[in-house]
Amino acid sequence: MSYYFTILSPTDVPLFNIAFGTSKSGGDGIARFRFPDTAQYMNQFIIHSSLDMVEEAQWMNGNMYLKHIDTYPPASAYISAFLTPSGARFLLLHQPPQLPSTAASASGTSGSILGGSFSASALGGGSSRASASSVAANPTSPQTEEAVRQFMGEVYENYVKTVMSPFYRQGMEIRSSVFRSRVTAAGRKWL
Amino acid sequence: MSSSTKASRIGEELWKTRVDKVNAELVTLTYGTIVAQLCQDYDGNYQEVNKQLEKMGYNIGMRLIEDFLAKSNVGRCANFRETADMIAKVGFRIFLNIAPTVTNWTSDNNQFSLVFDENPLADFVELPDDGRAQDELWFSNILCGVLRGALEMVQMQIEAHFVSDVLRGDDTTEMRVSLVRYIEDEMPPEEE
């Protein structure tokens, strides 16, 4: 599984983003998206396009964790969201590794857009095939929801500490390396 | 009983019975805002910010010593070592609820270090990543001023400065305090 995590301010300014891979089931924590390295902006496209869904969902109930809210089937990208009370949004895109059997059909549907992207991702899919059978490989399972919730909770805790720094001004990009390493650690722990 | 354990006991006792408490985050955020504002006002001239913080601390210390003596009701210290224990175990306990370790005495007993295991002023803080703050700003420099101001009021001229700070990536937060001289009471000039 590969993850792309981003924090957006209430006015949709990106404050922080990070890409990482799963560390469960022998994963090495390196992200292997289905897009070639030159098309990593696809993650941002997909994640930002889910903002409408977030805004629709955010008033439906009082929860901060909105669970899995959006899916982009052509890239089998799943998006989970978490809202802080001050309106910052945490968005997590997760993409299960490519299964060899589905690779052919997937490239049939979206190959026109993404061109030869699947040769690169097939390599990644091969090495993380072991994790495909685990629960985490199923992005909508309750176990995954729970893991993402724990991850969001931990990131939220660290986010609060980071924005409490007197040298951080509201709406500023989060450049803190401490925060980055804590998010990485949370990812390693839960995802 | 060594003066250090005696001082810790006094400090603990006072902290429990005589001290009004406020929320730690109120202190942390207020102080952090002051420093951040100074950095902005002096346009990132961190030497100047250090100096201003020290001066603010000096003015606080001159008043704070009165409060300290009223609360603690301790007498005059016999020597500078005892003074150090009083500062670390009673003073810091009362006002910040911490007790830095007194260490690294010079052989003439005139210089020591305070090593802070925790520093409530610096919670949540990350220094600006402009490449200079890490080397130039002493975030908690107000404490140096407080000690200087307080001790000056009880006839001790000291010099205090930080030598390391965990905020800068050092392993410890350490303040070096050195006694310059005891200020003798001077007779007013004779009137002829």
Interface residues (C-beta under 8 A of the other chain):
Chain A: K161 T162 M164 S165 P166 F167 Y168 R175 S176 V178
Chain B: E25 L29 Y31 G32 T33 V35 A36 C39 D123 F124 V125 E126 L127 P128 D129
